[in-house]
Amino acid sequence: MITIEDLIRLSEIVKIKKICEECNINYSTIMAKINRRTELSIKESELIQTFLLGHGLKFQDVTQMDINEIKKNNYEN
């Protein structure tokens, strides 16, 4: 399951608004949860995870160093 911490880290490299639109989840609610670090509901987590998997993305626990490396690689290409 995707946690709020996972989503916070993911928000550094993808648009959360687009994910919310595709999952039919209220963007304002998700952003409030991100800002307050309130955990996602099981349904929200499952919808986001299903969306990511449907697009060939499997979320793994990554460190800040991994995220910085991804950003660096994206900017260099």
C-alpha contacts under 8 A as a table, 3 or more apart, distances in Angstrom:
res1	aa1	res2	aa2	distance
1	M	42	I	7.90
1	M	45	S	5.87
1	M	46	E	6.44
1	M	49	Q	6.73
2	I	6	D	5.93
2	I	7	L	6.88
2	I	40	L	7.99
2	I	45	S	5.11
2	I	46	E	7.30
2	I	48	I	7.29
2	I	49	Q	6.21
2	I	59	F	7.75
3	T	6	D	5.05
3	T	7	L	6.32
3	T	39	E	6.47
3	T	40	L	6.34
3	T	45	S	6.80
4	I	7	L	4.97
4	I	8	I	6.10
4	I	33	K	7.50
4	I	34	I	6.45
4	I	37	R	6.42
4	I	38	T	6.83
4	I	39	E	5.20
4	I	40	L	5.83
5	E	8	I	4.98
5	E	9	R	6.30
5	E	37	R	7.44
6	D	9	R	5.25
6	D	10	L	6.03
6	D	61	D	7.36
7	L	10	L	4.82
7	L	11	S	5.95
7	L	34	I	7.68
8	I	11	S	5.14
8	I	12	E	7.05
8	I	34	I	6.36
9	R	12	E	5.62
9	R	13	I	7.77
9	R	64	Q	7.93
9	R	67	I	7.84
10	L	13	I	5.71
10	L	14	V	6.12
11	S	14	V	5.20
11	S	15	K	6.15
11	S	16	I	5.86
12	E	67	I	7.87
13	I	67	I	7.82
13	I	71	K	7.32
15	K	18	K	5.53
15	K	19	I	6.75
16	I	19	I	5.09
16	I	20	C	6.16
16	I	27	Y	7.68
17	K	20	C	5.07
17	K	21	E	6.14
17	K	27	Y	5.85
18	K	21	E	5.08
18	K	22	E	6.18
19	I	22	E	5.21
19	I	23	C	6.08
19	I	48	I	7.02
19	I	51	F	7.52
20	C	23	C	5.08
20	C	24	N	5.76
20	C	25	I	4.78
20	C	26	N	6.35
20	C	27	Y	5.54
20	C	30	I	7.91
20	C	48	I	7.83
21	E	24	N	5.07
21	E	25	I	6.35
21	E	26	N	7.64
21	E	27	Y	7.39
22	E	25	I	7.83
22	E	51	F	7.56
23	C	47	L	5.99
23	C	48	I	6.53
23	C	51	F	6.79
25	I	30	I	7.71
25	I	44	E	7.20
26	N	29	T	5.40
26	N	30	I	6.50
27	Y	30	I	5.16
27	Y	31	M	6.12
28	S	31	M	5.11
28	S	32	A	6.07
29	T	32	A	5.12
29	T	33	K	6.26
30	I	33	K	5.01
30	I	34	I	6.15
30	I	40	L	7.82
31	M	34	I	4.90
31	M	35	N	6.07
32	A	35	N	5.08
32	A	36	R	6.07
32	A	38	T	7.99
33	K	36	R	5.14
33	K	37	R	5.36
33	K	38	T	4.62
33	K	39	E	6.73
33	K	40	L	7.20
34	I	37	R	4.84
34	I	38	T	6.55
35	N	38	T	7.86
40	L	43	K	7.98
40	L	44	E	5.92
40	L	45	S	5.92
41	S	44	E	5.15
41	S	45	S	6.14
42	I	45	S	5.11
42	I	46	E	6.07
43	K	46	E	5.13
43	K	47	L	6.06
44	E	47	L	5.17
44	E	48	I	6.18
45	S	48	I	5.30
45	S	49	Q	6.06
46	E	49	Q	5.07
46	E	50	T	5.94
47	L	50	T	5.16
47	L	51	F	6.12
48	I	51	F	5.05
48	I	52	L	6.19
49	Q	52	L	5.15
49	Q	53	L	6.12
49	Q	58	K	7.95
49	Q	59	F	7.82
50	T	53	L	5.12
50	T	54	G	5.95
51	F	54	G	5.04
51	F	55	H	6.49
52	L	55	H	5.25
52	L	56	G	6.46
52	L	57	L	4.91
52	L	58	K	6.46
52	L	59	F	7.64
53	L	56	G	4.97
53	L	57	L	4.95
53	L	58	K	5.66
54	G	57	L	7.26
62	V	65	M	7.97
62	V	66	D	5.90
62	V	67	I	7.05
63	T	66	D	5.15
63	T	67	I	6.53
64	Q	67	I	5.03
64	Q	68	N	6.15
65	M	68	N	5.08
65	M	69	E	6.20
66	D	69	E	5.06
66	D	70	I	6.23
67	I	70	I	5.04
67	I	71	K	6.20
68	N	71	K	5.10
68	N	72	K	6.07
69	E	72	K	5.00
69	E	73	N	6.10
70	I	73	N	5.15
70	I	74	N	6.13
71	K	74	N	5.10
71	K	75	Y	6.19
72	K	75	Y	5.26
72	K	76	E	6.21
73	N	76	E	5.17
73	N	77	N	6.31
74	N	77	N	5.42
